Amino acid sequence: MLTRRELLASIAAVLLLPHGKGESHTMDQRISLITLGVKDLSISKKFYSEGLGWKPAFENKEIIFFQAGGMVLALFLRDKLAADFQADPAAFGRAAIALAYNVHAKNEVDPLIKRAAAAGATILKPAQQASWGGYSGYFADPDGFAWEVAWNPAWRLAPDGSVELEPGE
């Protein structure tokens, strides 16, 4: 069983291999994995699995991976994550960040925020009309990570929920 570090190292090795003499390799404009540092893996697993209905693709005593469309969301013990990139766990902070879940229709927003609240989320901002013309609200998971549930009438979502922006959007 590979650890998160071993998995990421093998992916990085493939991505960073030189492609030929004098050629440079740039990063594709995409995100493969988001890792959230959590205090208690069992509480976080219960929230995402039982509360939101997500199914783990892999888990061990330190980390859980969820397939999330074309990317992966990982829940990793906070102290282990800090150690993984050599940060002091006592001073390990959290940058301002919000994860977003876009829906196909406006009437899908409120039920998802209510489901998150029933699973133990804290409502940060009740769903409401947004200044950008859509409808959205925010909740925080058990570790305080902010999630926006949003409907944006200007964005088209594929049947799998992926978003593709048109140039200029």
C-alpha positions in Angstrom: 0.0 0.0 0.0 1.6 3.3 -1.1 1.6 6.3 1.1 0.4 9.7 -0.1 4.0 10.8 -0.4 4.9 7.8 -2.5 1.9 8.3 -4.7 2.7 11.9 -5.3 6.4 11.3 -5.9 5.6 8.7 -8.6 3.2 11.2 -10.3 5.7 14.0 -10.0 8.5 11.9 -11.5 6.4 11.2 -14.6 5.3 14.8 -14.9 8.7 16.3 -14.4 10.8 14.1 -16.7 12.5 16.0 -19.4 10.9 15.5 -22.8 14.0 16.0 -24.9 17.2 18.1 -25.1 16.5 21.7 -24.6 12.8 21.3 -24.2 11.0 22.6 -21.2 7.9 21.2 -19.7 5.2 23.5 -18.3 2.4 22.5 -16.0 -1.0 21.9 -17.6 -3.6 24.3 -16.4 -5.5 21.9 -14.1 -5.6 20.7 -10.5 -5.2 16.9 -9.8 -5.6 16.7 -6.1 -6.7 18.9 -3.2 -5.6 17.8 0.3 -7.4 19.0 3.4 -5.5 18.7 6.7 -8.0 17.4 9.2 -7.9 17.0 13.0 -9.8 13.8 13.3 -10.0 11.4 10.3 -13.0 9.5 11.6 -15.1 12.7 12.1 -14.2 14.0 8.6 -14.9 10.6 7.0 -18.3 10.5 8.7 -19.1 14.0 7.5 -18.1 13.4 3.8 -19.3 9.7 3.6 -22.4 9.6 5.7 -23.4 13.3 5.6 -22.7 14.2 2.0 -22.9 10.7 0.6 -19.4 10.5 -0.9 -17.7 7.1 -1.3 -14.0 6.7 -0.5 -11.8 5.3 -3.3 -9.0 4.5 -0.9 -8.4 4.9 2.8 -6.0 4.0 5.6 -5.4 5.2 9.1 -3.9 8.5 7.9 -5.6 9.5 4.6 -8.8 9.1 2.6 -9.1 9.7 -1.1 -12.4 10.6 -2.8 -12.7 10.5 -6.6 -14.3 13.9 -7.3 -15.0 14.1 -11.0 -11.6 14.3 -12.8 -9.7 15.1 -9.7 -9.2 13.7 -6.1 -10.1 15.2 -2.8 -7.9 13.9 0.0 -8.5 14.1 3.8 -5.1 13.7 5.5 -4.4 14.0 9.2 -3.3 17.6 9.8 -0.1 16.8 11.6 0.9 14.2 9.0 0.2 16.8 6.2 2.3 19.4 8.0 5.2 16.9 8.3 4.8 15.9 4.7 5.9 19.3 3.5 8.1 19.9 6.5 6.1 22.5 8.3 5.9 22.9 12.1 2.4 21.4 13.0 2.1 24.0 15.9 2.5 26.9 13.5 0.8 25.2 10.6 -1.9 27.6 9.4 -4.6 27.6 6.9 -4.8 29.9 3.9 -8.0 31.6 3.0 -9.7 29.2 0.5 -13.1 28.1 -0.5 -14.0 24.9 -2.3 -17.0 25.1 -4.6 -19.6 22.6 -5.7 -21.6 23.9 -8.7 -25.0 22.6 -9.5 -27.1 22.4 -12.7 -30.1 24.3 -11.4 -30.9 27.0 -8.8 -33.3 24.7 -6.9 -30.5 22.3 -6.1 -28.6 24.8 -3.9 -30.8 24.9 -0.7 -31.3 21.1 -0.3 -27.5 20.5 -0.5 -26.7 23.2 2.1 -29.5 21.8 4.4 -28.0 18.3 3.9 -24.5 19.6 4.9 -26.0 21.3 8.0 -27.8 18.1 9.0 -24.4 16.3 8.7 -22.8 18.8 11.1 -21.7 21.6 8.9 -21.8 25.2 10.1 -23.7 27.5 7.8 -21.4 30.4 6.9 -23.8 32.2 4.6 -27.3 31.0 3.8 -28.1 30.6 0.1 -29.1 33.8 -1.6 -29.0 35.7 -4.9 -25.4 36.6 -5.7 -24.1 39.8 -7.1 -22.8 37.9 -10.1 -26.3 36.8 -11.1 -26.4 33.4 -9.6 -27.5 31.8 -6.4 -25.1 30.5 -3.7 -24.4 29.8 0.0 -21.5 28.6 2.1 -21.0 26.0 4.8 -17.9 24.9 6.7 -17.0 21.2 7.2 -16.0 19.9 10.7 -12.5 21.3 10.3 -13.7 24.7 9.2 -13.0 24.3 5.4 -15.5 26.6 3.5 -17.6 25.1 0.7 -19.7 27.1 -1.6 -22.7 25.5 -3.2 -23.5 27.6 -6.3 -25.7 27.8 -9.4 -24.2 30.1 -12.0 -26.5 30.7 -15.0 -23.6 31.8 -17.1 -21.7 28.5 -16.7 -22.6 25.3 -18.5 -22.1 22.1 -16.5 -21.5 18.8 -18.3 -23.7 15.9 -17.2 -20.8 14.8 -14.9 -20.8 18.2 -13.2 -17.5 19.4 -14.7 -17.3 23.1 -15.6 -15.9 24.4 -18.8 -15.4 28.2 -19.1 -15.7 29.9 -22.4 -12.8 32.4 -23.2 -13.6 35.7 -21.6 -15.7 34.3 -18.7 
